[in-house]
């Protein structure tokens, strides 16, 4: 199980390799939200999302002999790129299994980072686990899971260390911290970091409508699953259920989850671009959507928001930017 000592150790291994993303603000966003809004733009991180943190943390913690043989990962895109780039920087091979219907930009970027990309038919029911097990056995590869992996969670927790430090520099101790949530790696990592370094802050997961497994799991006190489609606008954070490692952390430390609509997410992408000049992918914009459009569910005077990724296909982004609010 990930603990604060693992997060601190991951931070030491990440030093000099990860970007310390800033906290940004805009009076226009404050006005919409009715409170102070601070943005943690992990879309500015290497590979365009927070996933590089976990990828580097996991690879750098591997036994050198195992690492040299290479790694394998499953991902619709952001974890793929994070692991592929971390592997490239370590000089080791990576194999990434991606759904054929993943955003074209994410597939292209993963290949450009040197990974051997293996596509599978997600919509047709092809089993990525079977493909992964076979390739791992054939090539002697180590699997790096996207969220339910202690070292990956520790790497994501370094984002929480930065939030605590940056908030303290601004004199902020009390805030809701809204985190874009899929399987819960970033959410649980930030929650663990803030438990020790900013205990008055409350981490709150944010999910898209129709894919609110974490929200329902927190209410039920047990893991709930999504039984609907496996694809949606917010592809980066669509998972069947929270992780077996991440859920207990979130259940212990997180406040109530928030759920936003696709229309709210699209509007938040436009606001991020026009007010902060940030490119946010749909899954990376849901936390901002919660801050802007669900203000009645937030009680603190300050809210800190992650924009977890910016890897959106240009055509989709252009379409969303031209839509009217």
Secondary structure, DSSP 8 states (H G I E B T S, - for coil): ---HHHHHHHHHHHTTTS----EE--HHHHHHHTSEEEEEEGGGSGGGBTHHHHHHHHHHHS-HHHHHH-EEEE-SSHHHHHHHHHHHHHT--EEEEEETTS-HHHHHHHHHTT-EEEEE-TTTT--HHHHHHHHHHHHT-EE--SSSSHHHHHHHHHHHHHHHHHHHHTT----EEEEE-SSSHHHHHHHHHHHHH-TT-EEEEEEETT--HHHHHHHHTS--B--S-S--TTGGG--SB--TTHHHHHHHH----EEE-HHHHHHHHHHHHHHH-----HHHHHHHHHHHH-GGG--SSEEEEEE-B----HHHHHHHHHS--
